[in-house]
């Protein structure tokens, strides 16, 4: 079985985006833009559509996230 290796190069970018589900990070990767994170957002959205549980899904900028 082959595994996919995803490598995202973020060079001195202050904005990093991840996908969050109910406030918990579900992204393994950090993305340089919202558009780059959209494919993973769509993946999780399909999962929630198939098995609805009332989850809130969002793309969050880690640099601006309030801790």
N, C-alpha and C positions, 0 to 999 in steps of 0.2 A: 504494500500500500504506500502510495506516495503522499507526502505531506506538502502542503503549500507553505511557502515561506513568503511572508509579507514583510517588507522592510520599507518603512516610510522615513525618509530623510527630512528632518526638520532642522534647518540651519539658521540659528539665531532668530527664530521666530517667537515673538512674545505670545502670539495667539495660538493655543492648542485646543482642539475640539475633540470631545468624546461623546458617546451616546450614553444617556442615563435613562434608566427605567425605575420609576418610583424613587428617584433620588439616589439610586445605587448605580455605580458605573458598570456597564455591561461590555464596553469596548476593551479589547485587548490592545488596540492600537491608539495612538494619538495622531490626529489629522491636522494638517496645516490650514484647512479651510472648512467651512460648513459644507461646501459642495463635495469635498473629498469624503466627508463623513456620511453623506447622504445614502450611499450604498449600504452601509451597515445599519443606518436608521431604517431603510426600507426592509432589510432582512428582519429586524426585530418587529417592525410593524406587521409584516406578514404572519409572524408567529403569534402576535397578540390578536390579529384578526381571526386566526384559526381557533385559538383557545382564549376567548375574551375573559379577562379577569379584572378589568377596570384599571389596568396599569396606565400610568402617564409616561409617555415616551418623549424625550427631548434631546436636542444636540446642545451641549453646554460648552462654553469657552472656559477652560481651566484657569486662564490668567485672570478672569473677572469673577470667578466663582467665590462666593462668600463662604468661608469655612466655619 
